């Protein structure tokens, strides 16, 4: 049995030391640029969103999220797109 597939890099399951060195979106894996950041941009984007929109929410990081919402969060982070402000589903997935 042969199995084929294409690996698409993601910030999930990636080493922090690697994420610190990648300055371009991971979704654009053919044109990755390298540099240096103090913290991975993905952690910065997610932290910034939590501070702006979700820091007062009860149950944050306590209840599990569903796979579909987690994939949406991953896609926003991998493409370096701003996470929408009014996305309550993200709060339930963190």
ZIJORA-V183201 format. One record per residue. N is the residue number from 1. PSI is psi in degrees with one decimal (999 if undefined). D_FIRST is the distance of its C-alpha to the first C-alpha in Angstrom with 2 decimals. Layout:
# ZIJORA-V183201
[[N	PSI	D_FIRST] [N	PSI	D_FIRST]]
This chain:
# ZIJORA-V183201
[[1	127.4	0.00] [2	141.7	3.78] [3	130.5	6.60] [4	152.4	10.06] [5	173.1	13.38] [6	124.5	16.99] [7	128.0	19.09] [8	116.4	22.44] [9	148.5	25.14] [10	157.5	27.23] [11	-22.3	30.32] [12	138.9	28.72] [13	33.5	27.29] [14	148.3	28.88] [15	138.9	31.48] [16	-38.9	35.07] [17	-28.3	36.04] [18	-42.7	33.45] [19	-33.7	34.57] [20	-31.4	38.17] [21	-12.0	37.50] [22	114.6	35.72] [23	-13.3	38.44] [24	165.9	36.53] [25	136.7	34.30] [26	-27.7	30.80] [27	-24.0	29.46] [28	56.8	30.81] [29	-16.9	28.51] [30	-18.6	29.06] [31	39.7	32.79] [32	131.3	33.08] [33	147.4	36.57] [34	148.7	37.62] [35	-143.2	40.92] [36	135.9	42.22] [37	153.9	43.04] [38	-37.9	44.71] [39	155.4	42.15] [40	138.2	38.85] [41	-31.6	39.68] [42	-41.1	37.27] [43	-38.8	39.23] [44	-48.8	42.44] [45	-45.2	41.49] [46	-42.5	40.44] [47	-42.4	43.53] [48	-42.6	45.79] [49	-43.3	44.56] [50	-44.0	45.10] [51	-41.2	48.58] [52	-42.7	49.57] [53	-13.1	48.26] [54	6.2	47.09] [55	-20.6	49.09] [56	1.6	51.26] [57	133.1	48.51] [58	145.1	48.37] [59	5.3	45.15] [60	127.5	43.61] [61	8.1	40.79] [62	-46.2	41.42] [63	143.2	39.49] [64	154.7	35.73] [65	170.8	34.54] [66	156.5	32.00] [67	-38.3	28.65] [68	-44.5	29.67] [69	-38.5	32.87] [70	-38.7	31.31] [71	-36.7	28.91] [72	-42.5	32.06] [73	-46.0	33.83] [74	-43.6	30.98] [75	-41.9	31.03] [76	-44.3	34.81] [77	-40.5	34.65] [78	-26.9	31.86] [79	-0.7	33.84] [80	32.9	37.22] [81	149.3	38.59] [82	132.7	41.45] [83	128.8	40.56] [84	143.0	42.70] [85	-43.1	45.85] [86	34.9	45.82] [87	85.7	42.31] [88	-24.2	43.03] [89	-28.1	39.40] [90	-37.6	38.84] [91	-40.5	41.42] [92	-15.5	39.63] [93	-11.4	36.33] [94	999	37.79]]
